[in-house]
Amino acid sequence: MSYVTNIFILDLFVIQKAKIQINWQLIPKFVTNIYLLWY
């Protein structure tokens, strides 16, 4: 049981890390798009 939960927690951590990396890649594009639209 603990082994399965450890894998599950590890998977969640990897998924969260991947989401953070994706967000950091998308945020600059999003900001530049707003900047281009605004001005």
Backbone bond lengths (Angstrom), bond angles and torsions (degrees), N, CA, C in turn:
res aa  C-N    CA-C-N  psi(-1)  N-CA   C-N-CA  omega(-1)  CA-C   N-CA-C  phi
1 M - - - 1.467 - - 1.529 110.23 -
2 S 1.307 116.69 -48.21 1.471 120.40 -179.29 1.524 110.62 -64.58
3 Y 1.340 116.21 -34.32 1.463 120.51 179.13 1.528 110.58 -64.42
4 V 1.316 116.09 -43.78 1.471 121.54 178.96 1.524 110.69 -64.76
5 T 1.330 116.64 -43.40 1.468 120.10 -179.60 1.523 110.79 -66.05
6 N 1.337 117.35 -35.28 1.462 120.67 177.14 1.522 110.93 -63.76
7 I 1.326 117.20 -42.65 1.468 121.65 176.98 1.525 110.06 -63.34
8 F 1.333 116.18 -42.07 1.464 121.41 179.83 1.524 111.02 -62.26
9 I 1.339 116.67 -45.43 1.472 121.59 178.23 1.525 110.13 -63.65
10 L 1.324 116.64 -41.63 1.464 121.32 178.88 1.527 110.49 -62.62
11 D 1.334 116.93 -43.35 1.463 121.69 177.36 1.523 110.96 -61.53
12 L 1.322 117.03 -43.51 1.467 120.82 178.06 1.522 111.00 -61.71
13 F 1.329 116.59 -40.78 1.462 121.52 179.60 1.522 110.44 -63.80
14 V 1.333 116.46 -43.51 1.470 121.37 178.76 1.523 110.58 -64.27
15 I 1.336 116.47 -42.32 1.468 121.01 178.87 1.527 110.43 -62.87
16 Q 1.329 116.89 -45.46 1.469 121.01 178.70 1.527 110.91 -62.02
17 K 1.326 116.86 -41.26 1.461 121.88 178.88 1.529 109.68 -63.59
18 A 1.334 116.56 -41.42 1.461 121.25 178.44 1.529 110.49 -64.50
19 K 1.332 116.70 -41.64 1.465 120.70 178.33 1.525 111.14 -62.35
20 I 1.338 116.32 -41.60 1.466 120.79 179.41 1.527 110.03 -63.19
21 Q 1.338 117.39 -42.62 1.463 121.39 178.84 1.523 110.50 -64.32
22 I 1.331 116.68 -42.63 1.465 121.18 177.96 1.527 110.25 -62.51
23 N 1.336 116.70 -43.79 1.461 120.98 179.08 1.520 111.47 -61.21
24 W 1.337 117.18 -43.37 1.465 120.63 179.71 1.519 111.27 -65.48
25 Q 1.335 117.94 -27.23 1.465 120.94 175.84 1.528 110.95 -77.94
26 L 1.334 116.97 -34.92 1.463 121.21 -176.56 1.525 113.38 -82.06
27 I 1.332 117.46 -33.04 1.470 120.76 -176.46 1.535 112.59 -57.99
28 P 1.341 120.58 -47.88 1.472 119.70 178.82 1.531 112.77 -59.14
29 K 1.331 117.54 -40.50 1.473 121.41 177.64 1.525 110.50 -63.58
30 F 1.332 115.97 -43.00 1.462 122.02 179.68 1.525 110.51 -62.62
31 V 1.331 116.64 -44.42 1.468 121.90 -179.84 1.525 110.53 -65.47
32 T 1.328 117.35 -43.46 1.467 120.27 179.85 1.524 110.87 -65.77
33 N 1.335 117.60 -35.72 1.464 120.64 176.94 1.523 111.30 -64.28
34 I 1.325 117.00 -44.31 1.471 120.92 177.39 1.529 109.85 -63.13
35 Y 1.320 116.14 -42.74 1.468 120.90 -179.39 1.525 110.64 -61.09
36 L 1.342 116.27 -43.27 1.466 120.69 179.71 1.528 111.35 -68.23
37 L 1.321 117.31 -37.18 1.464 120.63 179.40 1.527 111.55 -72.22
38 W 1.341 116.14 -36.95 1.458 120.39 -173.78 1.522 111.56 -72.46
39 Y 1.367 116.03 -38.89 1.467 119.06 -176.04 1.518 111.74 -107.73
